[in-house]
């Protein structure tokens, strides 16, 4: 599998995004083409993380949007797999959003917020 990027989340867990996932979601969310590095930053330093009913973690970060996306959150969805030292995450999708994920449980909020 070809990876578009690999980074560590706020807990030090490796998170990767495949080129296939990026290519699949680009037609649906064309804005993501301009926010690859920002997606990595959102995983590394989220402001809010929400775990939805399916267990997917929605990482949010405000202030990264430009132009018509200024004032939006960058939302990066990460599915985690494995346990302990074998735990890892795979990016399921990402996009610009006007709101924090309304479904699920807030599991982390940045102290700077």
N, CA, C and O atoms as a printed pandas DataFrame, in Angstrom:
     atom_number atom_name residue_name chain_id  residue_number  x_coord  y_coord  z_coord
0              1         N          UNK        A               1    0.850   -1.178    0.000
1              2        CA          UNK        A               1    0.000    0.000    0.000
2              3         C          UNK        A               1    0.897    1.243    0.000
3              4         O          UNK        A               1    1.923    1.291    0.678
4              5         N          UNK        A               2    0.488    2.221   -0.763
5              6        CA          UNK        A               2    1.234    3.485   -0.821
6              7         C          UNK        A               2    0.627    4.463    0.184
7              8         O          UNK        A               2   -0.576    4.723    0.175
8              9         N          UNK        A               3    1.488    4.997    1.047
9             10        CA          UNK        A               3    1.034    5.935    2.080
10            11         C          UNK        A               3    1.298    7.363    1.633
11            12         O          UNK        A               3    2.384    7.683    1.151
12            13         N          UNK        A               4    0.297    8.216    1.797
13            14        CA          UNK        A               4    0.445    9.637    1.502
14            15         C          UNK        A               4    1.232   10.315    2.617
15            16         O          UNK        A               4    2.090   11.163    2.369
16            17         N          UNK        A               5    0.919    9.920    3.861
17            18        CA          UNK        A               5    1.709   10.402    4.986
18            19         C          UNK        A               5    1.592    9.468    6.167
19            20         O          UNK        A               5    0.692    8.632    6.246
20            21         N          UNK        A               6    2.544    9.639    7.096
21            22        CA          UNK        A               6    2.555    8.942    8.372
22            23         C          UNK        A               6    2.951    9.964    9.418
23            24         O          UNK        A               6    3.854   10.771    9.194
24            25         N          UNK        A               7    2.280    9.934   10.558
25            26        CA          UNK        A               7    2.576   10.864   11.640
26            27         C          UNK        A               7    2.220   10.186   12.959
27            28         O          UNK        A               7    1.788    9.034   12.970
28            29         N          UNK        A               8    2.396   10.881   14.041
29            30        CA          UNK        A               8    2.013   10.401   15.373
30            31         C          UNK        A               8    0.883   11.277   15.891
31            32         O          UNK        A               8    0.891   12.493   15.699
32            33         N          UNK        A               9   -0.084   10.657   16.543
33            34        CA          UNK        A               9   -1.161   11.442   17.142
34            35         C          UNK        A               9   -0.725   11.985   18.504
35            36         O          UNK        A               9    0.423   11.796   18.906
36            37         N          UNK        A              10   -1.604   12.636   19.193
37            38        CA          UNK        A              10   -1.269   13.280   20.474
38            39         C          UNK        A              10   -0.833   12.283   21.537
39            40         O          UNK        A              10   -0.201   12.665   22.522
40            41         N          UNK        A              11   -1.165   11.004   21.348
41            42        CA          UNK        A              11   -0.764    9.959   22.285
42            43         C          UNK        A              11    0.463    9.180   21.818
43            44         O          UNK        A              11    0.874    8.216   22.464
44            45         N          UNK        A              12    1.046    9.602   20.692
45            46        CA          UNK        A              12    2.227    8.923   20.168
46            47         C          UNK        A              12    1.923    7.701   19.327
47            48         O          UNK        A              12    2.832    6.936   19.003
48            49         N          UNK        A              13    0.667    7.499   18.968
49            50        CA          UNK        A              13    0.263    6.371   18.135
50            51         C          UNK        A              13    0.472    6.737   16.668
51            52         O          UNK        A              13    0.110    7.831   16.236
52            53         N          UNK        A              14    1.058    5.818   15.909
53            54        CA          UNK        A              14    1.288    6.045   14.488
54            55         C          UNK        A              14   -0.041    6.060   13.740
55            56         O          UNK        A              14   -0.874    5.167   13.894
56            57         N          UNK        A              15   -0.215    7.099   12.928
57            58        CA          UNK        A              15   -1.409    7.238   12.094
58            59         C          UNK        A              15   -0.940    7.453   10.659
59            60         O          UNK        A              15   -0.054    8.266   10.395
60            61         N          UNK        A              16   -1.548    6.711    9.744
61            62        CA          UNK        A              16   -1.185    6.811    8.329
62            63         C          UNK        A              16   -2.420    7.139    7.497
63            64         O          UNK        A              16   -3.555    6.833    7.862
64            65         N          UNK        A              17   -2.142    7.780    6.354
65            66        CA          UNK        A              17   -3.195    7.991    5.365
66            67         C          UNK        A              17   -2.720    7.444    4.034
67            68         O          UNK        A              17   -1.641    7.794    3.555
68            69         N          UNK        A              18   -3.536    6.578    3.440
69            70        CA          UNK        A              18   -3.157    5.969    2.166
70            71         C          UNK        A              18   -3.475    6.909    1.003
71            72         O          UNK        A              18   -4.373    7.747    1.075
72            73         N          UNK        A              19   -2.717    6.738   -0.047
73            74        CA          UNK        A              19   -2.964    7.484   -1.278
74            75         C          UNK        A              19   -4.331    7.104   -1.830
75            76         O          UNK        A              19   -5.024    7.948   -2.397
76            77         N          UNK        A              20   -4.726    5.847   -1.671
77            78        CA          UNK        A              20   -6.027    5.383   -2.155
78            79         C          UNK        A              20   -7.181    6.105   -1.446
79            80         O          UNK        A              20   -8.161    6.480   -2.089
80            81         N          UNK        A              21   -7.069    6.300   -0.131
81            82        CA          UNK        A              21   -8.102    7.029    0.612
82            83         C          UNK        A              21   -8.174    8.474    0.136
83            84         O          UNK        A              21   -9.260    9.009   -0.086
84            85         N          UNK        A              22   -7.017    9.098   -0.017
85            86        CA          UNK        A              22   -6.961   10.472   -0.517
86            87         C          UNK        A              22   -7.636   10.558   -1.890
87            88         O          UNK        A              22   -8.496   11.410   -2.110
88            89         N          UNK        A              23   -7.247    9.683   -2.798
89            90        CA          UNK        A              23   -7.800    9.704   -4.156
90            91         C          UNK        A              23   -9.303    9.448   -4.170
91            92         O          UNK        A              23  -10.025   10.027   -4.981
92            93         N          UNK        A              24   -9.772    8.584   -3.277
93            94        CA          UNK        A              24  -11.202    8.268   -3.195
94            95         C          UNK        A              24  -12.018    9.469   -2.720
95            96         O          UNK        A              24  -13.122    9.705   -3.212
96            97         N          UNK        A              25  -11.477   10.227   -1.762
97            98        CA          UNK        A              25  -12.236   11.329   -1.169
98            99         C          UNK        A              25  -12.035   12.666   -1.867
99           100         O          UNK        A              25  -12.815   13.592   -1.643
100          101         N          UNK        A              26  -11.026   12.792   -2.692
101          102        CA          UNK        A              26  -10.764   14.060   -3.382
102          103         C          UNK        A              26  -11.958   14.537   -4.214
103          104         O          UNK        A              26  -12.268   15.727   -4.162
104          105         N          UNK        A              27  -12.647   13.681   -4.977
105          106        CA          UNK        A              27  -13.807   14.171   -5.728
106          107         C          UNK        A              27  -14.963   14.631   -4.832
107          108         O          UNK        A              27  -15.731   15.516   -5.208
108          109         N          UNK        A              28  -15.081   14.028   -3.654
109          110        CA          UNK        A              28  -16.159   14.371   -2.720
110          111         C          UNK        A              28  -15.833   15.655   -1.966
111          112         O          UNK        A              28  -16.707   16.495   -1.755
112          113         N          UNK        A              29  -14.576   15.803   -1.563
113          114        CA          UNK        A              29  -14.100   16.967   -0.802
114          115         C          UNK        A              29  -12.878   17.555   -1.505
115          116         O          UNK        A              29  -11.758   17.363   -1.031
116          117         N          UNK        A              30  -13.058   18.265   -2.620
117          118        CA          UNK        A              30  -11.903   18.756   -3.385
118          119         C          UNK        A              30  -10.996   19.694   -2.595
119          120         O          UNK        A              30   -9.827   19.862   -2.941
120          121         N          UNK        A              31  -11.519   20.299   -1.550
121          122        CA          UNK        A              31  -10.698   21.207   -0.736
122          123         C          UNK        A              31   -9.538   20.502   -0.056
123          124         O          UNK        A              31   -8.556   21.154    0.301
124          125         N          UNK        A              32   -9.618   19.188    0.133
125          126        CA          UNK        A              32   -8.553   18.483    0.855
126          127         C          UNK        A              32   -7.223   18.517    0.120
127          128         O          UNK        A              32   -6.174   18.302    0.729
128          129         N          UNK        A              33   -7.251   18.782   -1.178
129          130        CA          UNK        A              33   -6.003   18.839   -1.948
130          131         C          UNK        A              33   -5.052   19.893   -1.387
131          132         O          UNK        A              33   -3.834   19.773   -1.518
132          133         N          UNK        A              34   -5.611   20.915   -0.769
133          134        CA          UNK        A              34   -4.813   22.028   -0.256
134          135         C          UNK        A              34   -4.499   21.920    1.232
135          136         O          UNK        A              34   -3.921   22.843    1.807
136          137         N          UNK        A              35   -4.873   20.802    1.868
137          138        CA          UNK        A              35   -4.753   20.699    3.315
138          139         C          UNK        A              35   -4.093   19.401    3.796
139          140         O          UNK        A              35   -4.425   18.920    4.879
140          141         N          UNK        A              36   -3.188   18.836    3.036
141          142        CA          UNK        A              36   -2.536   17.585    3.441
142          143         C          UNK        A              36   -1.664   17.809    4.679
143          144         O          UNK        A              36   -1.783   17.064    5.652
144          145         N          UNK        A              37   -0.799   18.809    4.659
145          146        CA          UNK        A              37    0.067   19.077    5.814
146          147         C          UNK        A              37   -0.754   19.482    7.036
147          148         O          UNK        A              37   -0.407   19.147    8.169
148          149         N          UNK        A              38   -1.833   20.199    6.795
149          150        CA          UNK        A              38   -2.708   20.612    7.889
150          151         C          UNK        A              38   -3.425   19.412    8.507
151          152         O          UNK        A              38   -3.705   19.403    9.705
152          153         N          UNK        A              39   -3.722   18.400    7.689
153          154        CA          UNK        A              39   -4.339   17.176    8.225
154          155         C          UNK        A              39   -3.383   16.499    9.201
155          156         O          UNK        A              39   -3.796   16.034   10.264
156          157         N          UNK        A              40   -2.101   16.448    8.833
157          158        CA          UNK        A              40   -1.102   15.869    9.741
158          159         C          UNK        A              40   -1.063   16.656   11.050
159          160         O          UNK        A              40   -1.044   16.066   12.131
160          161         N          UNK        A              41   -1.052   17.982   10.954
161          162        CA          UNK        A              41   -1.022   18.824   12.149
162          163         C          UNK        A              41   -2.261   18.594   13.012
163          164         O          UNK        A              41   -2.172   18.573   14.240
164          165         N          UNK        A              42   -3.400   18.425   12.377
165          166        CA          UNK        A              42   -4.642   18.189   13.117
166          167         C          UNK        A              42   -4.579   16.881   13.892
167          168         O          UNK        A              42   -5.097   16.797   15.005
168          169         N          UNK        A              43   -3.956   15.870   13.321
169          170        CA          UNK        A              43   -3.778   14.596   14.028
170          171         C          UNK        A              43   -2.787   14.768   15.180
171          172         O          UNK        A              43   -3.008   14.243   16.271
172          173         N          UNK        A              44   -1.715   15.489   14.945
173          174        CA          UNK        A              44   -0.669   15.682   15.954
174          175         C          UNK        A              44   -1.135   16.558   17.104
175          176         O          UNK        A              44   -0.852   16.271   18.267
176          177         N          UNK        A              45   -1.850   17.627   16.778
177          178        CA          UNK        A              45   -2.230   18.636   17.770
178          179         C          UNK        A              45   -3.686   19.049   17.607
179          180         O          UNK        A              45   -3.962   20.200   17.269
180          181         N          UNK        A              46   -4.622   18.132   17.840
181          182        CA          UNK        A              46   -6.040   18.489   17.697
182          183         C          UNK        A              46   -6.476   19.429   18.814
183          184         O          UNK        A              46   -5.869   19.477   19.884
184          185         N          UNK        A              47   -7.532   20.164   18.540
185          186        CA          UNK        A              47   -8.134   20.995   19.581
186          187         C          UNK        A              47   -9.264   20.244   20.286
187          188         O          UNK        A              47   -9.493   20.418   21.482
188          189         N          UNK        A              48   -9.965   19.404   19.519
189          190        CA          UNK        A              48  -11.058   18.600   20.065
190          191         C          UNK        A              48  -11.033   17.245   19.364
191          192         O          UNK        A              48  -10.821   17.167   18.154
192          193         N          UNK        A              49  -11.255   16.171   20.141
193          194        CA          UNK        A              49  -11.403   14.834   19.563
194          195         C          UNK        A              49  -12.734   14.269   20.049
195          196         O          UNK        A              49  -13.024   14.247   21.245
196          197         N          UNK        A              50  -13.530   13.815   19.089
197          198        CA          UNK        A              50  -14.829   13.204   19.375
198          199         C          UNK        A              50  -14.795   11.764   18.870
199          200         O          UNK        A              50  -14.400   11.506   17.733
200          201         N          UNK        A              51  -15.214   10.828   19.726
201          202        CA          UNK        A              51  -15.350    9.432   19.302
202          203         C          UNK        A              51  -16.819    9.208   18.958
203          204         O          UNK        A              51  -17.692    9.344   19.816
204          205         N          UNK        A              52  -17.090    8.864   17.696
205          206        CA          UNK        A              52  -18.477    8.681   17.280
206          207         C          UNK        A              52  -18.998    7.308   17.688
207          208         O          UNK        A              52  -18.275    6.507   18.281
208          209         N          UNK        A              53  -20.250    7.048   17.367
209          210        CA          UNK        A              53  -20.903    5.802   17.775
210          211         C          UNK        A              53  -20.266    4.566   17.153
211          212         O          UNK        A              53  -20.427    3.463   17.675
212          213         N          UNK        A              54  -19.539    4.733   16.035
213          214        CA          UNK        A              54  -18.862    3.612   15.376
214          215         C          UNK        A              54  -17.424    3.446   15.859
215          216         O          UNK        A              54  -16.716    2.554   15.393
216          217         N          UNK        A              55  -16.983    4.303   16.796
217          218        CA          UNK        A              55  -15.634    4.216   17.332
218          219         C          UNK        A              55  -14.599    5.007   16.553
219          220         O          UNK        A              55  -13.420    4.993   16.906
220          221         N          UNK        A              56  -15.016    5.693   15.504
221          222        CA          UNK        A              56  -14.097    6.524   14.722
222          223         C          UNK        A              56  -13.802    7.812   15.495
223          224         O          UNK        A              56  -14.704    8.412   16.079
224          225         N          UNK        A              57  -12.549    8.226   15.494
225          226        CA          UNK        A              57  -12.140    9.443   16.196
226          227         C          UNK        A              57  -12.094   10.611   15.220
227          228         O          UNK        A              57  -11.400   10.559   14.205
228          229         N          UNK        A              58  -12.839   11.660   15.539
229          230        CA          UNK        A              58  -12.881   12.866   14.722
230          231         C          UNK        A              58  -11.958   13.899   15.368
231          232         O          UNK        A              58  -12.283   14.459   16.414
232          233         N          UNK        A              59  -10.816   14.146   14.746
233          234        CA          UNK        A              59   -9.858   15.142   15.223
234          235         C          UNK        A              59  -10.206   16.473   14.568
235          236         O          UNK        A              59  -10.363   16.538   13.349
236          237         N          UNK        A              60  -10.329   17.539   15.364
237          238        CA          UNK        A              60  -10.715   18.853   14.850
238          239         C          UNK        A              60   -9.637   19.884   15.190
239          240         O          UNK        A              60   -9.022   19.854   16.256
240          241         N          UNK        A              61   -9.438   20.788   14.245
241          242        CA          UNK        A              61   -8.537   21.911   14.509
242          243         C          UNK        A              61   -9.073   23.124   13.744
243          244         O          UNK        A              61   -9.349   23.053   12.547
244          245         N          UNK        A              62   -9.212   24.232   14.464
245          246        CA          UNK        A              62   -9.716   25.488   13.908
246          247         C          UNK        A              62   -8.547   26.365   13.482
247          248         O          UNK        A              62   -7.445   26.228   14.013
248          249         N          UNK        A              63   -8.772   27.251   12.542
249          250        CA          UNK        A              63   -7.777   28.255   12.183
250          251         C          UNK        A              63   -6.843   27.849   11.062
251          252         O          UNK        A              63   -5.889   28.570   10.770
252          253         N          UNK        A              64   -7.090   26.717   10.426
253          254        CA          UNK        A              64   -6.230   26.276    9.331
254          255         C          UNK        A              64   -6.827   26.610    7.967
255          256         O          UNK        A              64   -6.130   26.566    6.953
256          257         N          UNK        A              65   -8.111   26.941    7.944
257          258        CA          UNK        A              65   -8.797   27.206    6.681
258          259         C          UNK        A              65   -8.402   28.541    6.063
259          260         O          UNK        A              65   -8.057   29.505    6.746
260          261         N          UNK        A              66   -8.471   28.545    4.749
261          262        CA          UNK        A              66   -8.163   29.754    3.992
262          263         C          UNK        A              66   -9.319   30.033    3.033
263          264         O          UNK        A              66  -10.097   29.137    2.707
264          265         N          UNK        A              67   -9.423   31.286    2.585
265          266        CA          UNK        A              67  -10.465   31.642    1.625
266          267         C          UNK        A              67  -11.846   31.344    2.168
267          268         O          UNK        A              67  -12.178   31.737    3.287
268          269         N          UNK        A              68  -12.666   30.637    1.364
269          270        CA          UNK        A              68  -14.038   30.345    1.807
270          271         C          UNK        A              68  -14.084   29.378    2.984
271          272         O          UNK        A              68  -15.137   29.200    3.595
272          273         N          UNK        A              69  -12.953   28.750    3.311
273          274        CA          UNK        A              69  -12.894   27.818    4.446
274          275         C          UNK        A              69  -12.349   28.464    5.712
275          276         O          UNK        A              69  -12.181   27.796    6.733
276          277         N          UNK        A              70  -12.071   29.769    5.647
277          278        CA          UNK        A              70  -11.612   30.467    6.848
278          279         C          UNK        A              70  -12.730   30.391    7.894
279          280         O          UNK        A              70  -13.897   30.623    7.577
280          281         N          UNK        A              71  -12.380   30.077    9.097
281          282        CA          UNK        A              71  -13.372   29.930   10.158
282          283         C          UNK        A              71  -13.935   28.525   10.270
283          284         O          UNK        A              71  -14.793   28.272   11.115
284          285         N          UNK        A              72  -13.472   27.609    9.438
285          286        CA          UNK        A              72  -13.917   26.208    9.493
286          287         C          UNK        A              72  -12.915   25.372   10.290
287          288         O          UNK        A              72  -11.744   25.728   10.428
288          289         N          UNK        A              73  -13.403   24.279   10.795
289          290        CA          UNK        A              73  -12.538   23.272   11.396
290          291         C          UNK        A              73  -12.029   22.362   10.297
291          292         O          UNK        A              73  -12.749   22.081    9.339
292          293         N          UNK        A              74  -10.800   21.902   10.425
293          294        CA          UNK        A              74  -10.348   20.779    9.625
294          295         C          UNK        A              74  -10.687   19.552   10.464
295          296         O          UNK        A              74  -10.235   19.434   11.603
296          297         N          UNK        A              75  -11.476   18.642    9.908
297          298        CA          UNK        A              75  -11.897   17.429   10.615
298          299         C          UNK        A              75  -11.230   16.234    9.954
299          300         O          UNK        A              75  -11.399   16.004    8.757
300          301         N          UNK        A              76  -10.474   15.476   10.734
301          302        CA          UNK        A              76   -9.776   14.288   10.236
302          303         C          UNK        A              76  -10.307   13.076   10.988
303          304         O          UNK        A              76  -10.208   13.003   12.213
304          305         N          UNK        A              77  -10.871   12.130   10.250
305          306        CA          UNK        A              77  -11.422   10.922   10.847
306          307         C          UNK        A              77  -10.362    9.835   10.861
307          308         O          UNK        A              77   -9.768    9.520    9.830
308          309         N          UNK        A              78  -10.127    9.259   12.045
309          310        CA          UNK        A              78   -9.125    8.209   12.204
310          311         C          UNK        A              78   -9.780    6.982   12.835
311          312         O          UNK        A              78  -10.430    7.070   13.877
312          313         N          UNK        A              79   -9.593    5.846   12.186
313          314        CA          UNK        A              79  -10.001    4.560   12.755
314          315         C          UNK        A              79   -8.769    3.924   13.380
315          316         O          UNK        A              79   -7.738    3.783   12.723
316          317         N          UNK        A              80   -8.874    3.538   14.655
317          318        CA          UNK        A              80   -7.763    2.902   15.355
318          319         C          UNK        A              80   -7.961    1.388   15.375
319          320         O          UNK        A              80   -9.081    0.888   15.478
320          321         N          UNK        A              81   -6.842    0.678   15.273
321          322        CA          UNK        A              81   -6.842   -0.782   15.254
322          323         C          UNK        A              81   -5.760   -1.293   16.197
323          324         O          UNK        A              81   -4.801   -0.581   16.491
324          325         N          UNK        A              82   -5.914   -2.519   16.668
325          326        CA          UNK        A              82   -4.909   -3.128   17.525
326          327         C          UNK        A              82   -5.004   -2.638   18.958
327          328         O          UNK        A              82   -5.901   -1.881   19.331
328          329         N          UNK        A              83   -4.032   -3.105   19.754
329          330        CA          UNK        A              83   -3.993   -2.748   21.178
330          331         C          UNK        A              83   -2.562   -2.526   21.608
331          332         O          UNK        A              83   -1.622   -2.997   20.968
332          333         N          UNK        A              84   -2.411   -1.806   22.696
333          334        CA          UNK        A              84   -1.091   -1.606   23.296
334          335         C          UNK        A              84   -0.084   -1.061   22.301
335          336         O          UNK        A              84   -0.365   -0.112   21.570
336          337         N          UNK        A              85    1.088   -1.667   22.282
337          338        CA          UNK        A              85    2.159   -1.206   21.393
338          339         C          UNK        A              85    1.858   -1.482   19.926
339          340         O          UNK        A              85    2.516   -0.934   19.041
340          341         N          UNK        A              86    0.874   -2.321   19.667
341          342        CA          UNK        A              86    0.504   -2.643   18.284
342          343         C          UNK        A              86   -0.630   -1.761   17.761
343          344         O          UNK        A              86   -1.095   -1.952   16.637
344          345         N          UNK        A              87   -1.070   -0.811   18.558
345          346        CA          UNK        A              87   -2.162    0.063   18.143
346          347         C          UNK        A              87   -1.673    1.027   17.072
347          348         O          UNK        A              87   -0.564    1.555   17.154
348          349         N          UNK        A              88   -2.514    1.251   16.068
349          350        CA          UNK        A              88   -2.199    2.190   14.987
350          351         C          UNK        A              88   -3.500    2.772   14.455
351          352         O          UNK        A              88   -4.580    2.234   14.698
352          353         N          UNK        A              89   -3.384    3.869   13.733
353          354        CA          UNK        A              89   -4.556    4.521   13.171
354          355         C          UNK        A              89   -4.441    4.674   11.668
355          356         O          UNK        A              89   -3.349    4.814   11.116
356          357         N          UNK        A              90   -5.593    4.644   11.020
357          358        CA          UNK        A              90   -5.692    4.850    9.578
358          359         C          UNK        A              90   -6.707    5.971    9.345
359          360         O          UNK        A              90   -7.822    5.929    9.865
360          361         N          UNK        A              91   -6.309    6.972    8.560
361          362        CA          UNK        A              91   -7.220    8.065    8.229
362          363         C          UNK        A              91   -8.303    7.526    7.306
363          364         O          UNK        A              91   -8.016    6.919    6.274
364          365         N          UNK        A              92   -9.554    7.759    7.696
365          366        CA          UNK        A              92  -10.695    7.330    6.894
366          367         C          UNK        A              92  -11.118    8.420    5.912
367          368         O          UNK        A              92  -11.552    8.124    4.799
368          369         N          UNK        A              93  -10.992    9.686    6.329
369          370        CA          UNK        A              93  -11.356   10.817    5.486
370          371         C          UNK        A              93  -10.954   12.100    6.201
371          372         O          UNK        A              93  -10.594   12.082    7.378
372          373         N          UNK        A              94  -11.021   13.202    5.484
373          374        CA          UNK        A              94  -10.899   14.511    6.119
374          375         C          UNK        A              94  -11.529   15.567    5.235
375          376         O          UNK        A              94  -11.597   15.419    4.015
376          377         N          UNK        A              95  -11.995   16.649    5.876
377          378        CA          UNK        A              95  -12.646   17.738    5.152
378          379         C          UNK        A              95  -12.746   18.952    6.053
379          380         O          UNK        A              95  -12.470   18.885    7.251
380          381         N          UNK        A              96  -13.147   20.060    5.455
381          382        CA          UNK        A              96  -13.393   21.289    6.203
382          383         C          UNK        A              96  -14.838   21.239    6.696
383          384         O          UNK        A              96  -15.738   20.845    5.954
384          385         N          UNK        A              97  -15.057   21.639    7.949
385          386        CA          UNK        A              97  -16.375   21.557    8.555
386          387         C          UNK        A              97  -16.655   22.817    9.365
387          388         O          UNK        A              97  -15.766   23.340   10.037
388          389         N          UNK        A              98  -17.869   23.293    9.302
389          390        CA          UNK        A              98  -18.242   24.482   10.086
390          391         C          UNK        A              98  -18.460   24.136   11.574
391          392         O          UNK        A              98  -18.456   25.019   12.431
392          393         N          UNK        A              99  -18.651   22.842   11.860
393          394        CA          UNK        A              99  -18.985   22.428   13.224
394          395         C          UNK        A              99  -18.124   21.255   13.681
395          396         O          UNK        A              99  -17.552   20.515   12.881
396          397         N          UNK        A             100  -18.061   21.122   15.001
397          398        CA          UNK        A             100  -17.466   19.926   15.599
398          399         C          UNK        A             100  -18.479   18.795   15.454
399          400         O          UNK        A             100  -19.686   19.031   15.499
400          401         N          UNK        A             101  -17.997   17.588   15.282
401          402        CA          UNK        A             101  -18.855   16.413   15.125
402          403         C          UNK        A             101  -19.924   16.404   16.224
403          404         O          UNK        A             101  -19.589   16.372   17.408
404          405         N          UNK        A             102  -21.208   16.431   15.843
405          406        CA          UNK        A             102  -22.278   16.499   16.850
406          407         C          UNK        A             102  -22.676   15.143   17.430
407          408         O          UNK        A             102  -23.440   15.085   18.394
408          409         N          UNK        A             103  -22.170   14.058   16.858
409          410        CA          UNK        A             103  -22.576   12.717   17.290
410          411         C          UNK        A             103  -21.403   12.016   17.958
411          412         O          UNK        A             103  -20.344   11.858   17.351
412          413         N          UNK        A             104  -21.584   11.604   19.182
413          414        CA          UNK        A             104  -20.542   10.879   19.879
414          415         C          UNK        A             104  -20.141   11.578   21.166
415          416         O          UNK        A             104  -20.836   12.458   21.674
416          417         N          UNK        A             105  -19.006   11.156   21.664
417          418        CA          UNK        A             105  -18.510   11.619   22.960
418          419         C          UNK        A             105  -17.216   12.408   22.777
419          420         O          UNK        A             105  -16.280   11.945   22.126
420          421         N          UNK        A             106  -17.179   13.603   23.360
421          422        CA          UNK        A             106  -15.939   14.377   23.359
422          423         C          UNK        A             106  -14.972   13.657   24.297
423          424         O          UNK        A             106  -15.242   13.526   25.491
424          425         N          UNK        A             107  -13.852   13.195   23.758
425          426        CA          UNK        A             107  -12.907   12.446   24.586
426          427         C          UNK        A             107  -11.642   13.244   24.898
427          428         O          UNK        A             107  -10.836   12.829   25.731
428          429         N          UNK        A             108  -11.465   14.388   24.231
429          430        CA          UNK        A             108  -10.285   15.194   24.524
430          431         C          UNK        A             108  -10.509   16.623   24.024
431          432         O          UNK        A             108  -11.033   16.840   22.931
432          433         N          UNK        A             109  -10.101   17.588   24.845
433          434        CA          UNK        A             109  -10.132   19.004   24.483
434          435         C          UNK        A             109   -8.785   19.594   24.852
435          436         O          UNK        A             109   -8.286   19.371   25.955
436          437         N          UNK        A             110   -8.199   20.338   23.944
437          438        CA          UNK        A             110   -6.916   20.972   24.189
438          439         C          UNK        A             110   -7.015   21.920   25.376
439          440         O          UNK        A             110   -8.010   22.630   25.524
440          441         N          UNK        A             111   -6.005   21.933   26.208
441          442        CA          UNK        A             111   -5.997   22.852   27.357
442          443         C          UNK        A             111   -5.886   24.299   26.909
443          444         O          UNK        A             111   -6.233   25.205   27.667
444          445         N          UNK        A             112   -5.412   24.531   25.697
445          446        CA          UNK        A             112   -5.270   25.903   25.213
446          447         C          UNK        A             112   -6.600   26.437   24.704
447          448         O          UNK        A             112   -6.682   27.608   24.332
448          449         N          UNK        A             113   -7.643   25.615   24.675
449          450        CA          UNK        A             113   -8.962   26.052   24.185
450          451         C          UNK        A             113   -9.890   26.341   25.322
451          452         O          UNK        A             113  -11.040   26.720   25.100
